[in-house]
Amino acid sequence: MSADALRLGMILPSSNTVVEPVACEMVAALAPTLPASVHFSRFALTAVQVADPAAAYYDSGALLGAARLLADARCHAICWNGSAGGLVGFARDRRLCDEIRAATGSAATTSSLAILDALRAARARTFGLVTLNPPAMNRTILASFAAEGFTGIASTDRDDIADNFAMAAVGAAEIAAAVRRCARDRPDAVVIYGTNTRGAALAGPLSRELGLPVLDSVAMGVIGAVRVAGRDAAALARWLPP
């Protein structure tokens, strides 16, 4: 691969097993028109619920430290491909991007901010939220989206998963059923939110089946990174609503 190929950096939790294979598949899809590679940096996270995620991930320097390691690979764009922004508020994700840019010189985004951009592009005002989180976490996430002008009118959750690693074991059929359940309330869009959730391959097909945008946070993180790097993400259309 040439030295001027696009290099994307992904920050992910240590217990995540979904981001890497999805990101690699998506970057391979870019290859015919855009030579690219993807690189990963982890920080410690195993539990679903953390008492103070802002302190644990953001203010502790864990995320920024992971970004600095990716800067050693001279990544053109760095993405925090995790969904903690919904718990701490999206303003904190924006501040993290400012911190990453200042520390590394790379463009920066997060999966959450990429989802917000996609909702705005779709002119969505209401949405359904599909997660594997406990109900209390969903309430916090819905409030964060509401602060950005998006009203959650349907949501699904799980109250029996305490280990982030276990989220990746939930099969595509269950995720698809949850999306269809949210779609019954006719939101403007459905968001699959959680980057250890296997929703990326479902987003395009379910968007066509249901006639509304279905956005997966892992896929949107990769697409957002391509876009903030100033490159065309058209080759990733199968992970996007039609």
Buried (B, 14 or more C-beta within 10 A) or exposed (E): EEEEEBBBBBBBBEBBBBBBEBBBBBBEBBEEEBBBBBBBBBBEBEEBEBEEBBEBBBBBEBBBEBBBBBBEBEBBBBBBBBBBBBBBBBEBBBEBBEBBBEBBEBBBBBBBBBBBBBBEEBEBBBBBBBBBBBEEBBEBBBEBBEEBEBEBBBBBBBEEBEEBBBBBEBEEEBBBEBBBBBBEEEBBBBBBBBBBBBBBBBBBEBBEBBEBBBBBBBBBBBBBBBBBBEBEBEBBEBBBBE
